Amino acid sequence: MRVDLFDFELPDERIALRPAEPRDSARLLKILPGAPPEDLTVRDLPSLLRAGDVLVFNDTKVIPAQLKGMRRRAEAVAQVDATLHMRVGPDRWLAFVRPGKRIAEGDRIHFGHDGNSCFLGQLDATVLEKREGGEVLLGFDVSGPFLDEALHSVGHIPLPPYIASKRSDDERDRCDYQTIYAREEGAVAAPTAGLHFTPELFAALDEKGVERRFVTLHVGAGTFLPVKTDDTDEHRMHAESGSVSAETATALNAARARGGRIVAVGTTSLRLLESAAAEDGTVKEWSGATDIFITPGYRFRTADMLMTNFHLPRSTLFMLVSAFSGLDTMRAAYAHAISTGYRFYSYGDASLLFRQMT
Protein backbone atom coordinates (compact mmCIF):
# COMPACT_ATOMS: atom_id res chain seq x y z
CA MET A 1 0.00 0.00 0.00
CA ARG A 2 1.05 3.61 -0.52
CA VAL A 3 2.54 5.04 2.65
CA ASP A 4 0.97 8.46 1.99
CA LEU A 5 -2.44 6.91 2.68
CA PHE A 6 -1.42 6.93 6.35
CA ASP A 7 -0.38 10.58 6.42
CA PHE A 8 -2.23 13.32 8.28
CA GLU A 9 -1.52 16.74 9.75
CA LEU A 10 -0.54 16.57 13.42
CA PRO A 11 0.04 19.91 15.16
CA ASP A 12 3.25 19.88 17.15
CA GLU A 13 1.45 20.94 20.33
CA ARG A 14 -0.59 17.71 20.29
CA ILE A 15 2.50 15.67 21.28
CA ALA A 16 2.50 15.19 25.06
CA LEU A 17 5.74 15.89 26.91
CA ARG A 18 4.52 14.56 30.29
CA PRO A 19 1.86 12.00 31.21
CA ALA A 20 -1.51 12.80 32.75
CA GLU A 21 -1.62 12.89 36.56
CA PRO A 22 -2.93 10.60 37.88
CA ARG A 23 -2.30 8.14 35.07
CA ASP A 24 -5.87 6.88 34.74
CA SER A 25 -7.23 10.42 34.33
CA ALA A 26 -6.08 10.43 30.69
CA ARG A 27 -8.74 10.69 28.02
CA LEU A 28 -9.97 7.56 26.25
CA LEU A 29 -11.54 7.62 22.80
CA LYS A 30 -13.85 4.69 22.07
CA ILE A 31 -13.55 3.75 18.40
CA LEU A 32 -16.17 1.38 17.06
CA PRO A 33 -16.26 0.91 13.27
CA GLY A 34 -19.51 2.28 11.86
CA ALA A 35 -20.21 4.51 14.88
CA PRO A 36 -19.05 8.02 15.82
CA PRO A 37 -16.10 8.15 18.26
CA GLU A 38 -17.05 8.51 21.93
CA ASP A 39 -15.11 10.68 24.40
CA LEU A 40 -14.39 8.98 27.74
CA THR A 41 -11.56 8.68 30.26
CA VAL A 42 -9.35 5.69 31.06
CA ARG A 43 -11.23 5.30 34.34
CA ASP A 44 -14.30 4.38 32.25
CA LEU A 45 -12.58 1.24 30.94
CA PRO A 46 -14.32 -1.19 33.37
CA SER A 47 -17.73 -0.02 32.06
CA LEU A 48 -16.70 -0.98 28.52
CA LEU A 49 -15.73 -4.54 29.45
CA ARG A 50 -17.60 -7.61 30.67
CA ALA A 51 -16.92 -10.26 33.27
CA GLY A 52 -14.83 -12.95 31.60
CA ASP A 53 -12.99 -10.57 29.28
CA VAL A 54 -9.19 -10.74 29.47
CA LEU A 55 -6.75 -7.84 29.31
CA VAL A 56 -3.36 -8.86 27.92
CA PHE A 57 -0.46 -6.73 29.15
CA ASN A 58 3.18 -6.58 28.08
CA ASP A 59 5.26 -6.83 31.28
CA THR A 60 8.57 -5.80 29.73
CA LYS A 61 10.66 -3.33 31.73
CA VAL A 62 12.47 -0.37 30.18
CA ILE A 63 16.21 -0.21 30.78
CA PRO A 64 18.42 2.91 30.54
CA ALA A 65 19.43 2.09 26.97
CA GLN A 66 20.42 5.57 25.75
CA LEU A 67 24.20 5.94 25.97
CA LYS A 68 26.55 8.84 25.35
CA GLY A 69 30.18 8.13 24.61
CA MET A 70 33.44 8.90 22.88
CA ARG A 71 34.70 6.92 19.90
CA ARG A 72 38.47 6.51 19.74
CA ARG A 73 40.33 5.43 16.64
CA ALA A 74 44.07 5.89 17.02
CA GLU A 75 44.37 9.61 17.85
CA ALA A 76 40.97 10.56 16.41
CA VAL A 77 38.14 11.15 18.89
CA ALA A 78 34.45 11.77 18.17
CA GLN A 79 31.33 12.03 20.33
CA VAL A 80 28.61 9.44 19.59
CA ASP A 81 25.17 8.53 20.89
CA ALA A 82 23.98 4.92 20.97
CA THR A 83 20.51 3.51 21.55
CA LEU A 84 20.54 -0.18 22.39
CA HIS A 85 17.60 -1.99 20.84
CA MET A 86 18.07 -5.76 21.03
CA ARG A 87 20.25 -7.95 23.22
CA VAL A 88 21.81 -10.83 21.31
CA GLY A 89 24.21 -12.19 23.93
CA PRO A 90 25.37 -11.69 27.54
CA ASP A 91 27.79 -8.98 26.40
CA ARG A 92 26.33 -8.00 23.02
CA TRP A 93 23.67 -5.55 21.91
CA LEU A 94 22.44 -4.34 18.57
CA ALA A 95 22.31 -0.54 18.67
CA PHE A 96 21.55 2.49 16.55
CA VAL A 97 24.52 4.87 16.63
CA ARG A 98 24.66 8.52 15.65
CA PRO A 99 26.42 9.83 13.71
CA GLY A 100 26.72 6.49 11.97
CA LYS A 101 29.27 7.74 9.44
CA ARG A 102 31.83 8.16 12.21
CA ILE A 103 31.70 4.48 13.17
CA ALA A 104 33.69 1.60 11.69
CA GLU A 105 34.18 -2.01 12.67
CA GLY A 106 36.87 -2.33 15.30
CA ASP A 107 36.26 1.11 16.82
CA ARG A 108 36.37 1.41 20.58
CA ILE A 109 33.64 3.43 22.28
CA HIS A 110 33.92 4.64 25.86
CA PHE A 111 30.52 5.36 27.39
CA GLY A 112 29.84 7.43 30.49
CA HIS A 113 31.35 10.77 29.47
CA ASP A 114 28.36 12.97 30.30
CA GLY A 115 28.91 13.38 34.02
CA ASN A 116 28.02 9.79 34.94
CA SER A 117 30.33 6.90 35.58
CA CYS A 118 29.67 3.24 36.08
CA PHE A 119 31.05 1.16 38.89
CA LEU A 120 34.29 0.70 36.94
CA GLY A 121 34.49 4.37 35.94
CA GLN A 122 33.29 3.88 32.39
CA LEU A 123 31.63 1.32 30.13
CA ASP A 124 33.67 0.27 27.11
CA ALA A 125 32.56 -1.51 23.95
CA THR A 126 33.93 -2.57 20.57
CA VAL A 127 32.06 -2.19 17.30
CA LEU A 128 31.94 -5.80 16.09
CA GLU A 129 29.78 -5.20 12.99
CA LYS A 130 28.45 -2.22 11.08
CA ARG A 131 25.07 -2.67 9.42
CA GLU A 132 22.63 -0.56 7.42
CA GLY A 133 20.85 2.53 8.71
CA GLY A 134 23.30 3.34 11.49
CA GLU A 135 22.88 -0.05 13.17
CA VAL A 136 25.90 -1.70 14.77
CA LEU A 137 26.67 -4.74 16.88
CA LEU A 138 28.42 -3.74 20.10
CA GLY A 139 30.52 -6.10 22.19
CA PHE A 140 30.91 -4.79 25.75
CA ASP A 141 33.89 -5.44 28.00
CA VAL A 142 31.60 -6.63 30.81
CA SER A 143 28.88 -9.24 30.60
CA GLY A 144 25.63 -10.46 32.14
CA PRO A 145 24.57 -8.78 35.40
CA PHE A 146 27.75 -6.67 35.44
CA LEU A 147 26.70 -5.14 32.13
CA ASP A 148 23.17 -4.62 33.45
CA GLU A 149 24.52 -2.78 36.48
CA ALA A 150 26.76 -0.62 34.30
CA LEU A 151 23.87 0.34 32.01
CA HIS A 152 21.77 1.44 34.98
CA SER A 153 24.68 3.62 36.07
CA VAL A 154 25.66 5.33 32.81
CA GLY A 155 22.51 5.01 30.73
CA HIS A 156 19.55 7.32 30.21
CA ILE A 157 15.89 6.48 29.70
CA PRO A 158 15.47 6.42 25.89
CA LEU A 159 12.62 8.88 25.44
CA PRO A 160 10.99 8.89 21.99
CA PRO A 161 12.62 11.37 19.58
CA TYR A 162 9.56 13.62 19.52
CA ILE A 163 9.93 14.14 23.27
CA ALA A 164 13.72 14.03 23.48
CA SER A 165 13.98 16.80 20.87
CA LYS A 166 12.06 19.12 23.19
CA ARG A 167 13.54 18.28 26.60
CA SER A 168 16.12 16.08 28.28
CA ASP A 169 15.20 13.03 30.30
CA ASP A 170 15.17 13.40 34.08
CA GLU A 171 14.63 11.31 37.20
CA ARG A 172 10.87 11.64 36.86
CA ASP A 173 11.01 9.77 33.56
CA ARG A 174 12.50 6.72 35.27
CA CYS A 175 9.10 6.30 36.96
CA ASP A 176 6.79 7.87 34.37
CA TYR A 177 8.16 5.82 31.48
CA GLN A 178 7.51 2.50 33.22
CA THR A 179 4.29 0.57 33.74
CA ILE A 180 3.33 -0.32 37.30
CA TYR A 181 3.56 -4.02 36.40
CA ALA A 182 6.91 -3.92 34.56
CA ARG A 183 8.90 -7.02 35.48
CA GLU A 184 11.11 -8.42 32.71
CA GLU A 185 14.05 -6.11 31.93
CA GLY A 186 14.99 -5.67 28.30
CA ALA A 187 12.89 -3.00 26.59
CA VAL A 188 14.28 0.25 25.27
CA ALA A 189 10.81 1.72 24.78
CA ALA A 190 7.78 1.47 27.02
CA PRO A 191 4.59 -0.38 26.04
CA THR A 192 2.88 2.96 26.44
CA ALA A 193 -0.79 1.92 26.51
CA GLY A 194 0.02 0.27 29.84
CA LEU A 195 1.24 3.55 31.35
CA HIS A 196 -2.38 4.52 32.01
CA PHE A 197 -3.03 1.76 34.55
CA THR A 198 -3.04 2.36 38.29
CA PRO A 199 -3.67 0.11 41.31
CA GLU A 200 -7.10 1.73 41.64
CA LEU A 201 -7.98 0.91 38.02
CA PHE A 202 -6.81 -2.67 38.51
CA ALA A 203 -9.06 -2.94 41.56
CA ALA A 204 -12.06 -1.70 39.56
CA LEU A 205 -11.34 -4.20 36.79
CA ASP A 206 -11.04 -7.00 39.34
CA GLU A 207 -14.42 -6.06 40.78
CA LYS A 208 -15.92 -6.23 37.29
CA GLY A 209 -14.52 -9.76 36.81
CA VAL A 210 -12.01 -8.85 34.09
CA GLU A 211 -8.92 -11.08 34.02
CA ARG A 212 -5.31 -9.97 33.59
CA ARG A 213 -2.71 -11.96 31.70
CA PHE A 214 0.85 -11.05 30.81
CA VAL A 215 3.14 -11.59 27.85
CA THR A 216 6.64 -10.22 27.29
CA LEU A 217 7.86 -8.37 24.21
CA HIS A 218 11.04 -6.35 24.62
CA VAL A 219 10.23 -3.25 22.63
CA GLY A 220 13.14 -2.08 20.50
CA ALA A 221 14.22 1.35 19.25
CA GLY A 222 13.03 0.28 15.82
CA THR A 223 9.55 1.27 16.97
CA PHE A 224 10.67 4.90 16.65
CA LEU A 225 12.01 4.55 13.10
CA PRO A 226 10.00 6.38 10.44
CA VAL A 227 8.78 4.63 7.32
CA LYS A 228 11.01 6.08 4.61
CA THR A 229 9.70 4.04 1.69
CA ASP A 230 6.81 5.00 -0.59
CA ASP A 231 5.20 1.56 -0.37
CA THR A 232 4.60 -0.55 2.74
CA ASP A 233 5.92 -3.65 0.95
CA GLU A 234 9.38 -2.07 0.89
CA HIS A 235 9.60 -1.30 4.62
CA ARG A 236 11.65 -3.62 6.81
CA MET A 237 10.66 -4.05 10.46
CA HIS A 238 13.36 -4.62 13.05
CA ALA A 239 12.94 -7.79 15.07
CA GLU A 240 12.00 -7.78 18.75
CA SER A 241 12.27 -10.69 21.15
CA GLY A 242 9.45 -11.95 23.31
CA SER A 243 7.55 -14.86 24.78
CA VAL A 244 4.08 -16.15 25.58
CA SER A 245 3.95 -18.65 28.44
CA ALA A 246 1.99 -21.89 28.30
CA GLU A 247 -0.10 -20.65 31.24
CA THR A 248 -1.09 -17.45 29.44
CA ALA A 249 -1.84 -19.29 26.20
CA THR A 250 -4.10 -21.78 28.03
CA ALA A 251 -5.94 -18.99 29.85
CA LEU A 252 -6.58 -17.03 26.65
CA ASN A 253 -7.86 -20.06 24.79
CA ALA A 254 -10.15 -20.91 27.70
CA ALA A 255 -11.49 -17.36 27.82
CA ARG A 256 -12.32 -17.40 24.14
CA ALA A 257 -13.99 -20.82 24.45
CA ARG A 258 -16.39 -19.47 27.11
CA GLY A 259 -17.20 -16.34 25.10
CA GLY A 260 -14.82 -13.89 26.75
CA ARG A 261 -13.15 -11.21 24.69
CA ILE A 262 -9.39 -10.76 24.40
CA VAL A 263 -8.31 -7.13 24.83
CA ALA A 264 -4.72 -6.39 23.88
CA VAL A 265 -3.23 -3.55 25.89
CA GLY A 266 -0.86 -1.97 23.41
CA THR A 267 0.30 -2.77 19.92
CA THR A 268 3.24 -4.76 21.34
CA SER A 269 0.88 -7.19 23.10
CA LEU A 270 -1.17 -7.52 19.92
CA ARG A 271 1.83 -8.13 17.67
CA LEU A 272 3.11 -10.80 20.04
CA LEU A 273 -0.26 -12.55 20.28
CA GLU A 274 -0.52 -12.61 16.49
CA SER A 275 3.01 -14.04 16.28
CA ALA A 276 2.06 -16.81 18.71
CA ALA A 277 -1.31 -17.69 17.14
CA ALA A 278 -2.18 -20.59 14.90
CA GLU A 279 -4.33 -20.06 11.82
CA ASP A 280 -7.50 -20.89 13.76
CA GLY A 281 -6.68 -18.28 16.41
CA THR A 282 -5.46 -20.73 19.04
CA VAL A 283 -2.67 -19.10 21.06
CA LYS A 284 0.40 -21.28 21.52
CA GLU A 285 3.28 -21.16 23.95
CA TRP A 286 5.87 -19.16 22.04
CA SER A 287 9.34 -17.66 22.36
CA GLY A 288 11.62 -15.99 19.86
CA ALA A 289 12.02 -12.91 17.69
CA THR A 290 9.21 -11.35 15.70
CA ASP A 291 9.30 -8.78 12.92
CA ILE A 292 5.60 -9.01 12.09
CA PHE A 293 4.43 -5.93 10.14
CA ILE A 294 0.66 -5.47 10.15
CA THR A 295 -1.05 -3.34 7.50
CA PRO A 296 -4.65 -3.17 6.17
CA GLY A 297 -5.69 -6.48 4.68
CA TYR A 298 -4.17 -8.47 7.53
CA ARG A 299 -6.54 -11.04 9.06
CA PHE A 300 -6.39 -10.82 12.86
CA ARG A 301 -6.65 -14.11 14.75
CA THR A 302 -6.57 -13.17 18.42
CA ALA A 303 -7.67 -9.85 19.93
CA ASP A 304 -11.22 -8.53 19.78
CA MET A 305 -10.26 -5.11 21.12
CA LEU A 306 -7.10 -3.03 21.32
CA MET A 307 -6.23 -0.31 23.80
CA THR A 308 -3.48 1.91 22.43
CA ASN A 309 -2.19 5.47 22.45
CA PHE A 310 -2.40 7.86 19.50
CA HIS A 311 0.34 7.34 16.94
CA LEU A 312 2.26 9.50 14.53
CA PRO A 313 1.56 10.02 10.82
CA ARG A 314 3.05 7.49 8.39
CA SER A 315 4.11 5.24 11.30
CA THR A 316 3.90 1.45 11.36
CA LEU A 317 1.68 1.77 14.43
CA PHE A 318 -0.91 3.92 12.65
CA MET A 319 -0.84 1.31 9.89
CA LEU A 320 -1.53 -1.41 12.48
CA VAL A 321 -4.52 0.37 14.04
CA SER A 322 -5.86 1.07 10.54
CA ALA A 323 -5.67 -2.65 9.85
CA PHE A 324 -7.51 -3.38 13.09
CA SER A 325 -10.44 -0.97 12.80
CA GLY A 326 -10.28 0.21 9.18
CA LEU A 327 -8.35 3.05 7.55
CA ASP A 328 -11.40 5.28 7.04
CA THR A 329 -12.51 4.70 10.63
CA MET A 330 -9.09 5.60 12.01
CA ARG A 331 -8.63 8.67 9.83
CA ALA A 332 -12.00 9.98 11.05
CA ALA A 333 -11.19 9.11 14.68
CA TYR A 334 -7.80 10.82 14.51
CA ALA A 335 -9.33 13.92 12.93
CA HIS A 336 -11.75 14.02 15.88
CA ALA A 337 -8.92 13.50 18.38
CA ILE A 338 -6.83 16.31 16.91
CA SER A 339 -9.71 18.75 16.72
CA THR A 340 -10.80 18.07 20.32
CA GLY A 341 -7.36 18.30 21.91
CA TYR A 342 -6.32 14.70 22.55
CA ARG A 343 -2.66 14.29 23.48
CA PHE A 344 -0.57 12.08 21.21
CA TYR A 345 2.24 9.59 21.48
CA SER A 346 3.98 7.89 24.40
CA TYR A 347 2.84 10.20 27.20
CA GLY A 348 -0.49 11.00 25.53
CA ASP A 349 -4.09 9.87 25.80
CA ALA A 350 -5.52 6.47 24.88
CA SER A 351 -8.03 4.91 22.52
CA LEU A 352 -10.04 1.71 22.75
CA LEU A 353 -10.50 0.11 19.34
CA PHE A 354 -13.01 -2.54 18.41
CA ARG A 355 -11.92 -4.88 15.62
CA GLN A 356 -13.43 -4.36 12.19
CA MET A 357 -15.44 -7.42 11.28
CA THR A 358 -14.82 -8.70 7.77
C-alpha positions as CSV (number, residue, x, y, z in Angstrom):
1,M,0.0,0.0,0.0
2,R,1.1,3.6,-0.5
3,V,2.5,5.0,2.7
4,D,1.0,8.5,2.0
5,L,-2.4,6.9,2.7
6,F,-1.4,6.9,6.4
7,D,-0.4,10.6,6.4
8,F,-2.2,13.3,8.3
9,E,-1.5,16.7,9.8
10,L,-0.5,16.6,13.4
11,P,0.0,19.9,15.2
12,D,3.3,19.9,17.2
13,E,1.5,20.9,20.3
14,R,-0.6,17.7,20.3
15,I,2.5,15.7,21.3
16,A,2.5,15.2,25.1
17,L,5.7,15.9,26.9
18,R,4.5,14.6,30.3
19,P,1.9,12.0,31.2
20,A,-1.5,12.8,32.7
21,E,-1.6,12.9,36.6
22,P,-2.9,10.6,37.9
23,R,-2.3,8.1,35.1
24,D,-5.9,6.9,34.7
25,S,-7.2,10.4,34.3
26,A,-6.1,10.4,30.7
27,R,-8.7,10.7,28.0
28,L,-10.0,7.6,26.3
29,L,-11.5,7.6,22.8
30,K,-13.8,4.7,22.1
31,I,-13.5,3.8,18.4
32,L,-16.2,1.4,17.1
33,P,-16.3,0.9,13.3
34,G,-19.5,2.3,11.9
35,A,-20.2,4.5,14.9
36,P,-19.1,8.0,15.8
37,P,-16.1,8.2,18.3
38,E,-17.0,8.5,21.9
39,D,-15.1,10.7,24.4
40,L,-14.4,9.0,27.7
41,T,-11.6,8.7,30.3
42,V,-9.4,5.7,31.1
43,R,-11.2,5.3,34.3
44,D,-14.3,4.4,32.2
45,L,-12.6,1.2,30.9
46,P,-14.3,-1.2,33.4
47,S,-17.7,0.0,32.1
48,L,-16.7,-1.0,28.5
49,L,-15.7,-4.5,29.5
50,R,-17.6,-7.6,30.7
51,A,-16.9,-10.3,33.3
52,G,-14.8,-13.0,31.6
53,D,-13.0,-10.6,29.3
54,V,-9.2,-10.7,29.5
55,L,-6.8,-7.8,29.3
56,V,-3.4,-8.9,27.9
57,F,-0.5,-6.7,29.2
58,N,3.2,-6.6,28.1
59,D,5.3,-6.8,31.3
60,T,8.6,-5.8,29.7
61,K,10.7,-3.3,31.7
62,V,12.5,-0.4,30.2
63,I,16.2,-0.2,30.8
64,P,18.4,2.9,30.5
65,A,19.4,2.1,27.0
66,Q,20.4,5.6,25.7
67,L,24.2,5.9,26.0
68,K,26.6,8.8,25.3
69,G,30.2,8.1,24.6
70,M,33.4,8.9,22.9
71,R,34.7,6.9,19.9
72,R,38.5,6.5,19.7
73,R,40.3,5.4,16.6
74,A,44.1,5.9,17.0
75,E,44.4,9.6,17.8
76,A,41.0,10.6,16.4
77,V,38.1,11.1,18.9
78,A,34.5,11.8,18.2
79,Q,31.3,12.0,20.3
80,V,28.6,9.4,19.6
81,D,25.2,8.5,20.9
82,A,24.0,4.9,21.0
83,T,20.5,3.5,21.5
84,L,20.5,-0.2,22.4
85,H,17.6,-2.0,20.8
86,M,18.1,-5.8,21.0
87,R,20.2,-7.9,23.2
88,V,21.8,-10.8,21.3
89,G,24.2,-12.2,23.9
90,P,25.4,-11.7,27.5
91,D,27.8,-9.0,26.4
92,R,26.3,-8.0,23.0
93,W,23.7,-5.5,21.9
94,L,22.4,-4.3,18.6
95,A,22.3,-0.5,18.7
96,F,21.6,2.5,16.5
97,V,24.5,4.9,16.6
98,R,24.7,8.5,15.7
99,P,26.4,9.8,13.7
100,G,26.7,6.5,12.0
101,K,29.3,7.7,9.4
102,R,31.8,8.2,12.2
103,I,31.7,4.5,13.2
104,A,33.7,1.6,11.7
105,E,34.2,-2.0,12.7
106,G,36.9,-2.3,15.3
107,D,36.3,1.1,16.8
108,R,36.4,1.4,20.6
109,I,33.6,3.4,22.3
110,H,33.9,4.6,25.9
111,F,30.5,5.4,27.4
112,G,29.8,7.4,30.5
113,H,31.4,10.8,29.5
114,D,28.4,13.0,30.3
115,G,28.9,13.4,34.0
116,N,28.0,9.8,34.9
117,S,30.3,6.9,35.6
118,C,29.7,3.2,36.1
119,F,31.1,1.2,38.9
120,L,34.3,0.7,36.9
121,G,34.5,4.4,35.9
122,Q,33.3,3.9,32.4
123,L,31.6,1.3,30.1
124,D,33.7,0.3,27.1
125,A,32.6,-1.5,24.0
126,T,33.9,-2.6,20.6
127,V,32.1,-2.2,17.3
128,L,31.9,-5.8,16.1
129,E,29.8,-5.2,13.0
130,K,28.5,-2.2,11.1
131,R,25.1,-2.7,9.4
132,E,22.6,-0.6,7.4
133,G,20.9,2.5,8.7
134,G,23.3,3.3,11.5
135,E,22.9,0.0,13.2
136,V,25.9,-1.7,14.8
137,L,26.7,-4.7,16.9
138,L,28.4,-3.7,20.1
139,G,30.5,-6.1,22.2
140,F,30.9,-4.8,25.8
141,D,33.9,-5.4,28.0
142,V,31.6,-6.6,30.8
143,S,28.9,-9.2,30.6
144,G,25.6,-10.5,32.1
145,P,24.6,-8.8,35.4
146,F,27.7,-6.7,35.4
147,L,26.7,-5.1,32.1
148,D,23.2,-4.6,33.4
149,E,24.5,-2.8,36.5
150,A,26.8,-0.6,34.3
151,L,23.9,0.3,32.0
152,H,21.8,1.4,35.0
153,S,24.7,3.6,36.1
154,V,25.7,5.3,32.8
155,G,22.5,5.0,30.7
156,H,19.6,7.3,30.2
157,I,15.9,6.5,29.7
158,P,15.5,6.4,25.9
159,L,12.6,8.9,25.4
160,P,11.0,8.9,22.0
161,P,12.6,11.4,19.6
162,Y,9.6,13.6,19.5
163,I,9.9,14.1,23.3
164,A,13.7,14.0,23.5
165,S,14.0,16.8,20.9
166,K,12.1,19.1,23.2
167,R,13.5,18.3,26.6
168,S,16.1,16.1,28.3
169,D,15.2,13.0,30.3
170,D,15.2,13.4,34.1
171,E,14.6,11.3,37.2
172,R,10.9,11.6,36.9
173,D,11.0,9.8,33.6
174,R,12.5,6.7,35.3
175,C,9.1,6.3,37.0
176,D,6.8,7.9,34.4
177,Y,8.2,5.8,31.5
178,Q,7.5,2.5,33.2
179,T,4.3,0.6,33.7
180,I,3.3,-0.3,37.3
181,Y,3.6,-4.0,36.4
182,A,6.9,-3.9,34.6
183,R,8.9,-7.0,35.5
184,E,11.1,-8.4,32.7
185,E,14.1,-6.1,31.9
186,G,15.0,-5.7,28.3
187,A,12.9,-3.0,26.6
188,V,14.3,0.3,25.3
189,A,10.8,1.7,24.8
190,A,7.8,1.5,27.0
191,P,4.6,-0.4,26.0
192,T,2.9,3.0,26.4
193,A,-0.8,1.9,26.5
194,G,0.0,0.3,29.8
195,L,1.2,3.5,31.3
196,H,-2.4,4.5,32.0
197,F,-3.0,1.8,34.6
198,T,-3.0,2.4,38.3
199,P,-3.7,0.1,41.3
200,E,-7.1,1.7,41.6
201,L,-8.0,0.9,38.0
202,F,-6.8,-2.7,38.5
203,A,-9.1,-2.9,41.6
204,A,-12.1,-1.7,39.6
205,L,-11.3,-4.2,36.8
206,D,-11.0,-7.0,39.3
207,E,-14.4,-6.1,40.8
208,K,-15.9,-6.2,37.3
209,G,-14.5,-9.8,36.8
210,V,-12.0,-8.9,34.1
211,E,-8.9,-11.1,34.0
212,R,-5.3,-10.0,33.6
213,R,-2.7,-12.0,31.7
214,F,0.9,-11.1,30.8
215,V,3.1,-11.6,27.8
216,T,6.6,-10.2,27.3
217,L,7.9,-8.4,24.2
218,H,11.0,-6.4,24.6
219,V,10.2,-3.2,22.6
220,G,13.1,-2.1,20.5
221,A,14.2,1.3,19.3
222,G,13.0,0.3,15.8
223,T,9.6,1.3,17.0
224,F,10.7,4.9,16.6
225,L,12.0,4.6,13.1
226,P,10.0,6.4,10.4
227,V,8.8,4.6,7.3
228,K,11.0,6.1,4.6
229,T,9.7,4.0,1.7
230,D,6.8,5.0,-0.6
231,D,5.2,1.6,-0.4
232,T,4.6,-0.5,2.7
233,D,5.9,-3.6,0.9
234,E,9.4,-2.1,0.9
235,H,9.6,-1.3,4.6
236,R,11.7,-3.6,6.8
237,M,10.7,-4.1,10.5
238,H,13.4,-4.6,13.1
239,A,12.9,-7.8,15.1
240,E,12.0,-7.8,18.7
241,S,12.3,-10.7,21.2
242,G,9.4,-12.0,23.3
243,S,7.5,-14.9,24.8
244,V,4.1,-16.1,25.6
245,S,3.9,-18.7,28.4
246,A,2.0,-21.9,28.3
247,E,-0.1,-20.7,31.2
248,T,-1.1,-17.5,29.4
249,A,-1.8,-19.3,26.2
250,T,-4.1,-21.8,28.0
251,A,-5.9,-19.0,29.9
252,L,-6.6,-17.0,26.7
253,N,-7.9,-20.1,24.8
254,A,-10.2,-20.9,27.7
255,A,-11.5,-17.4,27.8
256,R,-12.3,-17.4,24.1
257,A,-14.0,-20.8,24.5
258,R,-16.4,-19.5,27.1
259,G,-17.2,-16.3,25.1
260,G,-14.8,-13.9,26.8
261,R,-13.2,-11.2,24.7
262,I,-9.4,-10.8,24.4
263,V,-8.3,-7.1,24.8
264,A,-4.7,-6.4,23.9
265,V,-3.2,-3.5,25.9
266,G,-0.9,-2.0,23.4
267,T,0.3,-2.8,19.9
268,T,3.2,-4.8,21.3
269,S,0.9,-7.2,23.1
270,L,-1.2,-7.5,19.9
271,R,1.8,-8.1,17.7
272,L,3.1,-10.8,20.0
273,L,-0.3,-12.6,20.3
274,E,-0.5,-12.6,16.5
275,S,3.0,-14.0,16.3
276,A,2.1,-16.8,18.7
277,A,-1.3,-17.7,17.1
278,A,-2.2,-20.6,14.9
279,E,-4.3,-20.1,11.8
280,D,-7.5,-20.9,13.8
281,G,-6.7,-18.3,16.4
282,T,-5.5,-20.7,19.0
283,V,-2.7,-19.1,21.1
284,K,0.4,-21.3,21.5
285,E,3.3,-21.2,24.0
286,W,5.9,-19.2,22.0
287,S,9.3,-17.7,22.4
288,G,11.6,-16.0,19.9
289,A,12.0,-12.9,17.7
290,T,9.2,-11.3,15.7
291,D,9.3,-8.8,12.9
292,I,5.6,-9.0,12.1
293,F,4.4,-5.9,10.1
294,I,0.7,-5.5,10.1
295,T,-1.0,-3.3,7.5
296,P,-4.6,-3.2,6.2
297,G,-5.7,-6.5,4.7
298,Y,-4.2,-8.5,7.5
299,R,-6.5,-11.0,9.1
300,F,-6.4,-10.8,12.9
301,R,-6.6,-14.1,14.7
302,T,-6.6,-13.2,18.4
303,A,-7.7,-9.8,19.9
304,D,-11.2,-8.5,19.8
305,M,-10.3,-5.1,21.1
306,L,-7.1,-3.0,21.3
307,M,-6.2,-0.3,23.8
308,T,-3.5,1.9,22.4
309,N,-2.2,5.5,22.5
310,F,-2.4,7.9,19.5
311,H,0.3,7.3,16.9
312,L,2.3,9.5,14.5
313,P,1.6,10.0,10.8
314,R,3.1,7.5,8.4
315,S,4.1,5.2,11.3
316,T,3.9,1.4,11.4
317,L,1.7,1.8,14.4
318,F,-0.9,3.9,12.7
319,M,-0.8,1.3,9.9
320,L,-1.5,-1.4,12.5
321,V,-4.5,0.4,14.0
322,S,-5.9,1.1,10.5
323,A,-5.7,-2.7,9.8
324,F,-7.5,-3.4,13.1
325,S,-10.4,-1.0,12.8
326,G,-10.3,0.2,9.2
327,L,-8.3,3.0,7.6
328,D,-11.4,5.3,7.0
329,T,-12.5,4.7,10.6
330,M,-9.1,5.6,12.0
331,R,-8.6,8.7,9.8
332,A,-12.0,10.0,11.1
333,A,-11.2,9.1,14.7
334,Y,-7.8,10.8,14.5
335,A,-9.3,13.9,12.9
336,H,-11.8,14.0,15.9
337,A,-8.9,13.5,18.4
338,I,-6.8,16.3,16.9
339,S,-9.7,18.8,16.7
340,T,-10.8,18.1,20.3
341,G,-7.4,18.3,21.9
342,Y,-6.3,14.7,22.6
343,R,-2.7,14.3,23.5
344,F,-0.6,12.1,21.2
345,Y,2.2,9.6,21.5
346,S,4.0,7.9,24.4
347,Y,2.8,10.2,27.2
348,G,-0.5,11.0,25.5
349,D,-4.1,9.9,25.8
350,A,-5.5,6.5,24.9
351,S,-8.0,4.9,22.5
352,L,-10.0,1.7,22.8
353,L,-10.5,0.1,19.3
354,F,-13.0,-2.5,18.4
355,R,-11.9,-4.9,15.6
356,Q,-13.4,-4.4,12.2
357,M,-15.4,-7.4,11.3
358,T,-14.8,-8.7,7.8
